[in-house]
């Protein structure tokens, strides 16, 4: 099969967190790695204009009729509150966030 085609500049991670300003370092293999900023409702108002610098790793590639997509992710962001870091490690996108 081919490779996932989209390299999104931003993506919702869950109901309260997002990754923005993503620049992809690798794409299309078993994993994809990008750097950008993570933010969410949990860090307002401090991160309204600038989130935490972060690296996102997408994993668990799945294939469907329209091509491939990554079903899992981990975000590594030094300085991220511990509770949020746990919520962004070894997670799966819900069908609504793909």
C-alpha positions in Angstrom: 0.0 0.0 0.0 1.0 3.6 -0.3 1.7 6.2 2.4 -0.6 8.4 4.4 -0.9 11.5 2.3 -1.7 14.4 4.7 0.9 16.1 6.8 -1.4 18.3 8.9 0.0 21.5 10.3 -2.3 21.1 13.4 -4.4 18.4 14.9 -6.8 17.8 17.8 -5.4 15.2 20.1 -8.4 14.7 22.4 -11.3 16.8 23.6 -9.1 19.3 25.5 -5.7 19.2 23.8 -4.3 20.1 20.4 -0.9 20.1 18.6 -0.2 23.2 16.5 2.5 24.7 14.3 3.7 21.1 13.4 6.7 20.7 11.2 7.1 17.1 10.2 10.6 15.6 10.5 9.5 12.2 9.1 6.4 10.8 7.6 5.0 7.7 5.9 6.8 5.0 7.8 5.7 3.0 10.8 5.9 6.2 12.7 5.8 9.9 11.8 7.6 12.6 13.9 6.9 16.3 14.1 7.7 19.3 16.3 5.4 22.1 17.2 3.4 23.3 20.2 0.9 21.5 22.5 -1.9 23.4 24.3 -5.4 22.9 25.5 -8.1 24.1 27.8 -6.1 22.9 30.8 -3.4 25.6 30.3 -5.6 28.7 29.6 -5.0 31.6 29.8 -1.2 31.1 29.9 -0.9 29.2 26.6 -3.6 31.0 24.6 -1.0 32.5 22.2 2.0 30.1 22.7 1.8 26.5 23.8 4.4 24.2 25.2 7.2 23.2 22.7 6.6 19.6 21.9 7.5 16.6 19.8 4.7 14.4 18.5 5.2 10.8 17.4 2.3 9.2 15.4 2.1 5.4 15.4 -0.2 2.4 14.7 -0.7 3.0 11.0 -4.0 1.7 9.8 -5.3 1.3 6.2 -8.7 2.0 4.9 -10.5 2.5 1.6 -9.2 6.0 1.3 -5.6 5.3 2.3 -3.5 5.2 5.5 -3.8 7.0 8.8 -2.0 7.0 12.1 -4.2 5.8 14.9 -1.9 6.4 17.9 0.2 9.2 19.3 2.6 10.3 22.0 3.5 13.9 22.8 6.7 14.7 24.6 6.8 18.2 26.0 9.4 19.1 28.6 7.7 21.2 31.3 4.2 19.9 30.6 2.2 19.3 33.8 2.6 15.6 34.8 -1.2 14.9 34.6 -1.3 16.3 31.0 1.8 14.4 30.0 0.2 11.1 31.1 -2.9 12.0 29.0 -0.8 12.5 25.9 1.4 9.4 26.1 0.5 6.2 24.2 -2.9 7.4 23.2 -5.3 6.6 20.4 -7.2 9.1 18.3 -10.9 8.6 18.5 -12.8 8.3 15.3 -14.0 11.9 15.6 -10.4 13.3 15.7 -9.0 11.5 12.6 
